[in-house]
Amino acid sequence: MTRQRHGATETRTGARQPSLDGAEDDGAPAETLGEGSPRGRGSKPAAGLYLVATPIGNLGDITLRALDVLAGADLIACEDTRVTGKLLRLLGLDGSLTPYHDHNADQARPALLARLEQGAVVALVSDAGTPLVSDPGYRLVRDCVERGIRVTALPGASAVLTALQLSALPVERFLFAGFLPPRGAKRRAALQDLAAAPASLVIYEAPHRAAETLADMAVVLGDREAALARELTKLHEEVARGRLSELAARFAATPPRGEVVIVVAPPGAAPAAGAEDLETRLRREVEAGASLKDAAALVAAETGHPRREVYALALRLFRTAPS
């Protein structure tokens, strides 16, 4: 179903599939894979570190390879043992779990390396999706490579790639920036570093900060086309598409729920602002109390026009205004 809100296109899709929340869309509990699972099928995996992607919301997205490795692992390193324990139960599996996350990685890594050097099969998983994407796992991989320990990846669900696919924006090049700083000034500085990247931007964000981040993006990056995806692969999956300013207005009025991924079109994907539009934007900023220099800087950032040209236009429009 497609609807139009605040000038932004919204798409909702929901599938009657088991979710990690333990319910289908009719309220029935999700079934485990039970006798049909590959648990115990075939030989034990070879020793080494396995980077195992897990579902980001829909239990049906687990892969056969992931089932085999999770069933055969001597140890499963995970962000949260409660989350991974629930996943294993839903899959009809059990396993030995150990926490491995941002806060304990430096302390936990030596023990994992010792097990691996002894010939153990260790699976590394995140709470949802592909390990190492916005996770601390790369240091463990680096140390394994340095020690000659076998490392292999099991592809699967990824919120980054799923959001890109659904965004309807250019995907030939993209830059994943993880989470931006939560504070306004640092967030805008981080966006300024990304502004010239010739690629679509993919950013994770907390739902309660989504509107502020979208508004900052509109100012720093210019009012580009964008998409906000939430609850990907789940029953209430939703993708809202439109200009950054439109999305910011929409979600300021009604904050999104669930996990959020924002995709922003690359620079140049939107038509450049004309002289009349520049004048309108300058007048808006000056009437709001900005100095000519500040107004020119903001409008230049919004539109991608050179700041010197925008400031020259501001001087012509407001010759008597203080600068």
ZADRENKOL-139427 format. One record per residue (C-alpha): residue number from 1; residue in one letter; x, y, z. Coordinates in Angstrom, 1 decimal. Layout:
<nodes>
n:NUM, res:A, east:X, north:Y, up:Z
...
</nodes>
This chain:
<nodes>
n:1, res:M, east:0.0, north:0.0, up:0.0
n:2, res:T, east:1.3, north:3.4, up:-0.9
n:3, res:R, east:0.1, north:6.6, up:0.7
n:4, res:Q, east:1.1, north:10.3, up:0.4
n:5, res:R, east:1.9, north:12.2, up:3.6
n:6, res:H, east:3.6, north:15.6, up:4.0
n:7, res:G, east:4.8, north:15.3, up:0.4
n:8, res:A, east:6.6, north:12.1, up:1.2
n:9, res:T, east:5.8, north:8.7, up:-0.3
n:10, res:E, east:5.2, north:5.9, up:2.3
n:11, res:T, east:5.3, north:2.2, up:1.6
n:12, res:R, east:4.1, north:-0.4, up:4.0
n:13, res:T, east:4.7, north:-4.1, up:3.6
n:14, res:G, east:3.9, north:-6.9, up:6.0
n:15, res:A, east:4.4, north:-10.6, up:5.5
n:16, res:R, east:2.8, north:-13.4, up:7.5
n:17, res:Q, east:6.1, north:-14.8, up:8.6
n:18, res:P, east:7.5, north:-15.7, up:12.1
n:19, res:S, east:9.2, north:-12.7, up:13.7
n:20, res:L, east:11.9, north:-12.5, up:16.4
n:21, res:D, east:9.2, north:-10.9, up:18.5
n:22, res:G, east:7.7, north:-14.4, up:18.7
n:23, res:A, east:4.4, north:-13.6, up:16.9
n:24, res:E, east:2.9, north:-13.7, up:13.4
n:25, res:D, east:0.5, north:-11.0, up:12.1
n:26, res:D, east:-2.5, north:-13.1, up:13.4
n:27, res:G, east:-1.1, north:-13.1, up:16.9
n:28, res:A, east:0.0, north:-16.8, up:16.8
n:29, res:P, east:3.4, north:-17.7, up:18.3
n:30, res:A, east:6.2, north:-18.3, up:15.9
n:31, res:E, east:7.1, north:-22.0, up:15.5
n:32, res:T, east:10.6, north:-23.3, up:15.9
n:33, res:L, east:12.2, north:-25.1, up:12.9
n:34, res:G, east:11.9, north:-28.3, up:14.9
n:35, res:E, east:12.5, north:-31.6, up:13.1
n:36, res:G, east:12.9, north:-29.8, up:9.7
n:37, res:S, east:16.0, north:-28.0, up:10.9
n:38, res:P, east:19.5, north:-28.9, up:9.7
n:39, res:R, east:20.6, north:-29.3, up:13.4
n:40, res:G, east:23.1, north:-32.2, up:13.6
n:41, res:R, east:23.0, north:-32.7, up:9.8
n:42, res:G, east:26.5, north:-33.4, up:8.3
n:43, res:S, east:29.8, north:-33.2, up:10.0
n:44, res:K, east:31.0, north:-30.6, up:12.5
n:45, res:P, east:32.3, north:-27.4, up:11.0
n:46, res:A, east:36.1, north:-27.0, up:10.7
n:47, res:A, east:37.8, north:-25.1, up:13.4
n:48, res:G, east:37.9, north:-21.4, up:13.2
n:49, res:L, east:35.9, north:-18.2, up:13.6
n:50, res:Y, east:32.6, north:-17.9, up:11.8
n:51, res:L, east:30.9, north:-14.5, up:11.2
n:52, res:V, east:27.2, north:-15.5, up:11.2
n:53, res:A, east:24.5, north:-13.1, up:10.0
n:54, res:T, east:21.2, north:-13.5, up:11.8
n:55, res:P, east:17.7, north:-12.2, up:11.0
n:56, res:I, east:17.0, north:-8.5, up:11.5
n:57, res:G, east:13.3, north:-9.2, up:12.4
n:58, res:N, east:12.0, north:-12.1, up:10.3
n:59, res:L, east:12.9, north:-15.6, up:11.5
n:60, res:G, east:12.5, north:-16.9, up:8.0
n:61, res:D, east:15.6, north:-15.1, up:6.9
n:62, res:I, east:18.0, north:-17.4, up:8.8
n:63, res:T, east:20.2, north:-19.3, up:6.3
n:64, res:L, east:20.9, north:-23.1, up:6.2
n:65, res:R, east:24.6, north:-22.4, up:6.6
n:66, res:A, east:23.9, north:-20.3, up:9.7
n:67, res:L, east:21.8, north:-23.1, up:11.2
n:68, res:D, east:24.6, north:-25.7, up:10.6
n:69, res:V, east:27.3, north:-23.5, up:12.2
n:70, res:L, east:25.2, north:-22.4, up:15.2
n:71, res:A, east:24.3, north:-26.0, up:15.8
n:72, res:G, east:28.0, north:-27.2, up:15.6
n:73, res:A, east:29.8, north:-24.3, up:17.3
n:74, res:D, east:31.7, north:-24.9, up:20.5
n:75, res:L, east:31.0, north:-21.3, up:21.5
n:76, res:I, east:28.8, north:-18.5, up:20.3
n:77, res:A, east:30.1, north:-15.0, up:21.0
n:78, res:C, east:27.2, north:-12.5, up:21.0
n:79, res:E, east:26.3, north:-9.0, up:22.0
n:80, res:D, east:23.5, north:-10.0, up:24.4
n:81, res:T, east:23.2, north:-13.6, up:25.6
n:82, res:R, east:19.5, north:-13.0, up:26.3
n:83, res:V, east:18.8, north:-11.9, up:22.7
n:84, res:T, east:20.8, north:-14.7, up:21.1
n:85, res:G, east:19.5, north:-17.3, up:23.6
n:86, res:K, east:15.9, north:-16.4, up:22.5
n:87, res:L, east:16.9, north:-16.7, up:18.8
n:88, res:L, east:18.4, north:-20.2, up:19.4
n:89, res:R, east:15.3, north:-21.3, up:21.2
n:90, res:L, east:13.1, north:-20.1, up:18.3
n:91, res:L, east:15.4, north:-22.1, up:15.9
n:92, res:G, east:15.2, north:-25.2, up:18.0
n:93, res:L, east:18.9, north:-25.0, up:18.9
n:94, res:D, east:21.0, north:-24.7, up:22.0
n:95, res:G, east:24.6, north:-23.6, up:22.5
n:96, res:S, east:27.2, north:-22.2, up:24.8
n:97, res:L, east:27.0, north:-18.4, up:24.8
n:98, res:T, east:29.5, north:-15.8, up:25.8
n:99, res:P, east:29.1, north:-12.0, up:25.7
n:100, res:Y, east:31.2, north:-10.0, up:23.3
n:101, res:H, east:30.3, north:-6.4, up:22.9
n:102, res:D, east:31.6, north:-2.8, up:22.9
n:103, res:H, east:32.1, north:-2.7, up:26.7
n:104, res:N, east:33.9, north:-6.0, up:27.2
n:105, res:A, east:35.6, north:-6.7, up:23.9
n:106, res:D, east:39.1, north:-5.9, up:25.1
n:107, res:Q, east:38.8, north:-8.2, up:28.1
n:108, res:A, east:36.9, north:-11.0, up:26.3
n:109, res:R, east:39.0, north:-11.2, up:23.1
n:110, res:P, east:42.1, north:-13.0, up:24.6
n:111, res:A, east:39.9, north:-15.8, up:25.9
n:112, res:L, east:38.2, north:-16.2, up:22.5
n:113, res:L, east:41.6, north:-16.2, up:20.7
n:114, res:A, east:42.8, north:-18.9, up:23.2
n:115, res:R, east:39.8, north:-21.1, up:22.4
n:116, res:L, east:40.3, north:-20.6, up:18.7
n:117, res:E, east:44.1, north:-21.5, up:18.9
n:118, res:Q, east:43.1, north:-24.7, up:20.7
n:119, res:G, east:40.9, north:-25.7, up:17.6
n:120, res:A, east:37.5, north:-24.6, up:18.7
n:121, res:V, east:34.6, north:-23.6, up:16.4
n:122, res:V, east:33.5, north:-20.1, up:17.4
n:123, res:A, east:30.6, north:-18.3, up:15.9
n:124, res:L, east:30.3, north:-14.5, up:16.2
n:125, res:V, east:26.9, north:-13.0, up:16.0
n:126, res:S, east:25.3, north:-9.6, up:16.6
n:127, res:D, east:21.9, north:-9.0, up:18.1
n:128, res:A, east:20.5, north:-8.8, up:14.6
n:129, res:G, east:22.0, north:-8.7, up:11.1
n:130, res:T, east:25.6, north:-9.0, up:9.9
n:131, res:P, east:28.4, north:-9.0, up:12.5
n:132, res:L, east:31.1, north:-6.2, up:12.3
n:133, res:V, east:28.6, north:-3.7, up:10.7
n:134, res:S, east:28.5, north:-1.2, up:13.5
n:135, res:D, east:29.9, north:-3.8, up:15.9
n:136, res:P, east:33.3, north:-4.3, up:17.6
n:137, res:G, east:34.1, north:-7.6, up:15.9
n:138, res:Y, east:36.7, north:-6.3, up:13.4
n:139, res:R, east:39.4, north:-6.4, up:16.1
n:140, res:L, east:38.7, north:-10.0, up:16.7
n:141, res:V, east:39.0, north:-10.8, up:13.0
n:142, res:R, east:42.2, north:-8.8, up:12.7
n:143, res:D, east:43.8, north:-10.7, up:15.6
n:144, res:C, east:42.7, north:-14.0, up:14.1
n:145, res:V, east:44.2, north:-13.1, up:10.7
n:146, res:E, east:47.5, north:-12.1, up:12.4
n:147, res:R, east:47.6, north:-15.5, up:14.2
n:148, res:G, east:46.7, north:-17.5, up:11.1
n:149, res:I, east:43.3, north:-18.6, up:12.5
n:150, res:R, east:40.8, north:-19.5, up:9.9
n:151, res:V, east:38.0, north:-16.9, up:9.5
n:152, res:T, east:35.0, north:-17.2, up:7.2
n:153, res:A, east:31.8, north:-15.2, up:6.8
n:154, res:L, east:28.2, north:-16.5, up:6.4
n:155, res:P, east:26.2, north:-13.8, up:4.5
n:156, res:G, east:22.7, north:-13.1, up:5.4
n:157, res:A, east:20.3, north:-10.3, up:6.6
n:158, res:S, east:21.6, north:-6.7, up:6.6
n:159, res:A, east:19.6, north:-3.6, up:7.5
n:160, res:V, east:22.1, north:-1.5, up:5.4
n:161, res:L, east:21.5, north:-3.4, up:2.2
n:162, res:T, east:17.8, north:-3.9, up:2.8
n:163, res:A, east:17.2, north:-0.2, up:3.3
n:164, res:L, east:19.3, north:0.6, up:0.2
n:165, res:Q, east:17.2, north:-1.8, up:-1.9
n:166, res:L, east:13.9, north:-0.2, up:-0.7
n:167, res:S, east:15.0, north:3.4, up:-0.8
n:168, res:A, east:14.5, north:3.9, up:-4.6
n:169, res:L, east:17.7, north:6.0, up:-4.5
n:170, res:P, east:21.0, north:5.4, up:-6.5
n:171, res:V, east:22.8, north:2.4, up:-5.1
n:172, res:E, east:25.8, north:2.2, up:-7.5
n:173, res:R, east:27.9, north:3.8, up:-4.7
n:174, res:F, east:27.0, north:4.1, up:-1.1
n:175, res:L, east:28.7, north:5.0, up:2.2
n:176, res:F, east:27.6, north:3.5, up:5.5
n:177, res:A, east:28.3, north:5.9, up:8.3
n:178, res:G, east:26.8, north:4.0, up:11.2
n:179, res:F, east:25.3, north:6.2, up:14.0
n:180, res:L, east:26.0, north:9.9, up:13.9
n:181, res:P, east:26.9, north:11.7, up:17.1
n:182, res:P, east:23.8, north:12.3, up:19.2
n:183, res:R, east:24.5, north:16.0, up:19.9
n:184, res:G, east:23.5, north:18.7, up:17.4
n:185, res:A, east:26.8, north:20.5, up:16.9
n:186, res:K, east:28.9, north:17.3, up:16.6
n:187, res:R, east:26.2, north:15.7, up:14.4
n:188, res:R, east:26.3, north:18.6, up:12.0
n:189, res:A, east:30.1, north:18.5, up:11.9
n:190, res:A, east:30.0, north:14.8, up:11.1
n:191, res:L, east:27.5, north:15.5, up:8.3
n:192, res:Q, east:29.7, north:18.2, up:6.9
n:193, res:D, east:32.5, north:15.6, up:6.6
n:194, res:L, east:30.1, north:13.4, up:4.5
n:195, res:A, east:28.5, north:16.2, up:2.4
n:196, res:A, east:30.8, north:15.9, up:-0.6
n:197, res:A, east:30.9, north:12.1, up:-0.7
n:198, res:P, east:29.8, north:11.1, up:-4.3
n:199, res:A, east:27.5, north:8.3, up:-2.9
n:200, res:S, east:24.2, north:7.6, up:-1.3
n:201, res:L, east:24.6, north:7.8, up:2.5
n:202, res:V, east:23.2, north:5.1, up:4.8
n:203, res:I, east:22.9, north:6.0, up:8.5
n:204, res:Y, east:21.5, north:4.3, up:11.6
n:205, res:E, east:19.5, north:6.5, up:14.0
n:206, res:A, east:17.5, north:6.2, up:17.2
n:207, res:P, east:13.8, north:6.8, up:16.5
n:208, res:H, east:13.5, north:9.7, up:19.0
n:209, res:R, east:16.4, north:11.5, up:17.2
n:210, res:A, east:15.2, north:10.8, up:13.7
n:211, res:A, east:13.4, north:14.2, up:13.1
n:212, res:E, east:16.3, north:16.3, up:14.4
n:213, res:T, east:18.8, north:14.3, up:12.3
n:214, res:L, east:16.7, north:14.7, up:9.2
n:215, res:A, east:16.4, north:18.5, up:9.8
n:216, res:D, east:20.2, north:18.8, up:10.3
n:217, res:M, east:20.7, north:16.8, up:7.1
n:218, res:A, east:18.5, north:19.2, up:5.2
n:219, res:V, east:20.6, north:22.1, up:6.4
n:220, res:V, east:24.1, north:20.6, up:6.0
n:221, res:L, east:23.6, north:18.4, up:3.0
n:222, res:G, east:20.9, north:20.3, up:1.1
n:223, res:D, east:17.3, north:19.3, up:0.7
n:224, res:R, east:18.1, north:16.0, up:-1.0
n:225, res:E, east:15.8, north:13.1, up:-1.7
n:226, res:A, east:15.9, north:10.5, up:1.1
n:227, res:A, east:14.2, north:7.5, up:2.6
n:228, res:L, east:13.6, north:6.5, up:6.2
n:229, res:A, east:13.1, north:2.8, up:6.7
n:230, res:R, east:11.9, north:1.3, up:9.9
n:231, res:E, east:11.0, north:-2.2, up:11.2
n:232, res:L, east:12.7, north:-3.8, up:8.2
n:233, res:T, east:11.5, north:-7.4, up:7.4
n:234, res:K, east:8.9, north:-7.2, up:10.2
n:235, res:L, east:5.1, north:-7.1, up:10.0
n:236, res:H, east:5.0, north:-3.3, up:10.2
n:237, res:E, east:7.9, north:-2.6, up:7.8
n:238, res:E, east:7.6, north:0.9, up:6.4
n:239, res:V, east:9.6, north:3.1, up:4.1
n:240, res:A, east:8.9, north:6.8, up:3.9
n:241, res:R, east:10.4, north:8.6, up:0.9
n:242, res:G, east:10.7, north:12.3, up:0.1
n:243, res:R, east:12.9, north:15.4, up:0.6
n:244, res:L, east:14.8, north:15.6, up:3.8
n:245, res:S, east:12.8, north:18.6, up:4.9
n:246, res:E, east:9.5, north:16.8, up:4.2
n:247, res:L, east:10.6, north:13.8, up:6.2
n:248, res:A, east:11.9, north:16.0, up:9.0
n:249, res:A, east:8.5, north:17.7, up:9.3
n:250, res:R, east:6.6, north:14.4, up:9.2
n:251, res:F, east:8.6, north:12.7, up:11.9
n:252, res:A, east:8.7, north:15.8, up:14.1
n:253, res:A, east:4.9, north:15.6, up:14.2
n:254, res:T, east:4.8, north:11.8, up:14.6
n:255, res:P, east:8.2, north:10.2, up:15.6
n:256, res:P, east:8.9, north:6.8, up:14.0
n:257, res:R, east:8.7, north:3.6, up:16.1
n:258, res:G, east:11.2, north:0.8, up:15.9
n:259, res:E, east:14.7, north:0.6, up:14.5
n:260, res:V, east:15.5, north:3.3, up:11.8
n:261, res:V, east:17.7, north:3.4, up:8.8
n:262, res:I, east:18.1, north:6.7, up:6.8
n:263, res:V, east:19.3, north:6.7, up:3.2
n:264, res:V, east:20.2, north:10.0, up:1.6
n:265, res:A, east:20.7, north:10.6, up:-2.2
n:266, res:P, east:24.2, north:11.6, up:-3.3
n:267, res:P, east:25.0, north:15.3, up:-4.1
n:268, res:G, east:23.8, north:16.4, up:-7.5
n:269, res:A, east:20.9, north:13.9, up:-7.5
n:270, res:A, east:18.5, north:16.9, up:-7.0
n:271, res:P, east:18.2, north:19.9, up:-9.3
n:272, res:A, east:20.2, north:23.0, up:-8.2
n:273, res:A, east:18.3, north:25.8, up:-6.6
n:274, res:G, east:17.6, north:28.7, up:-8.9
n:275, res:A, east:18.1, north:32.4, up:-8.2
n:276, res:E, east:14.5, north:32.9, up:-7.1
n:277, res:D, east:14.8, north:30.0, up:-4.7
n:278, res:L, east:18.0, north:31.3, up:-3.3
n:279, res:E, east:16.4, north:34.7, up:-2.6
n:280, res:T, east:13.5, north:33.0, up:-0.9
n:281, res:R, east:15.8, north:31.0, up:1.3
n:282, res:L, east:17.9, north:34.0, up:2.2
n:283, res:R, east:14.9, north:36.1, up:3.1
n:284, res:R, east:13.6, north:33.3, up:5.3
n:285, res:E, east:16.9, north:33.1, up:7.2
n:286, res:V, east:17.3, north:36.8, up:7.6
n:287, res:E, east:13.7, north:37.3, up:8.8
n:288, res:A, east:14.4, north:34.6, up:11.3
n:289, res:G, east:17.2, north:36.7, up:12.8
n:290, res:A, east:20.3, north:35.4, up:11.0
n:291, res:S, east:23.1, north:37.7, up:10.0
n:292, res:L, east:23.9, north:38.0, up:6.3
n:293, res:K, east:27.0, north:35.8, up:6.7
n:294, res:D, east:25.2, north:33.2, up:8.7
n:295, res:A, east:22.2, north:33.2, up:6.3
n:296, res:A, east:24.5, north:32.8, up:3.3
n:297, res:A, east:26.4, north:30.0, up:5.0
n:298, res:L, east:23.1, north:28.1, up:5.7
n:299, res:V, east:21.7, north:28.6, up:2.3
n:300, res:A, east:25.0, north:27.6, up:0.6
n:301, res:A, east:25.0, north:24.4, up:2.7
n:302, res:E, east:21.3, north:23.7, up:1.8
n:303, res:T, east:21.7, north:24.2, up:-1.9
n:304, res:G, east:25.3, north:23.3, up:-2.7
n:305, res:H, east:25.9, north:26.8, up:-4.2
n:306, res:P, east:29.3, north:28.5, up:-3.5
n:307, res:R, east:29.1, north:30.5, up:-0.3
n:308, res:R, east:30.8, north:33.5, up:-1.9
n:309, res:E, east:28.1, north:33.7, up:-4.6
n:310, res:V, east:25.3, north:33.3, up:-2.1
n:311, res:Y, east:26.8, north:36.0, up:0.1
n:312, res:A, east:27.1, north:38.3, up:-2.9
n:313, res:L, east:23.4, north:37.8, up:-3.6
n:314, res:A, east:22.6, north:38.5, up:0.0
n:315, res:L, east:24.5, north:41.8, up:-0.1
n:316, res:R, east:22.5, north:42.8, up:-3.2
n:317, res:L, east:19.2, north:42.0, up:-1.5
n:318, res:F, east:19.9, north:43.5, up:1.8
n:319, res:R, east:22.3, north:46.4, up:1.2
n:320, res:T, east:21.3, north:48.2, up:4.4
n:321, res:A, east:21.1, north:45.0, up:6.5
n:322, res:P, east:23.9, north:44.5, up:9.1
n:323, res:S, east:26.4, north:41.7, up:8.1
</nodes>
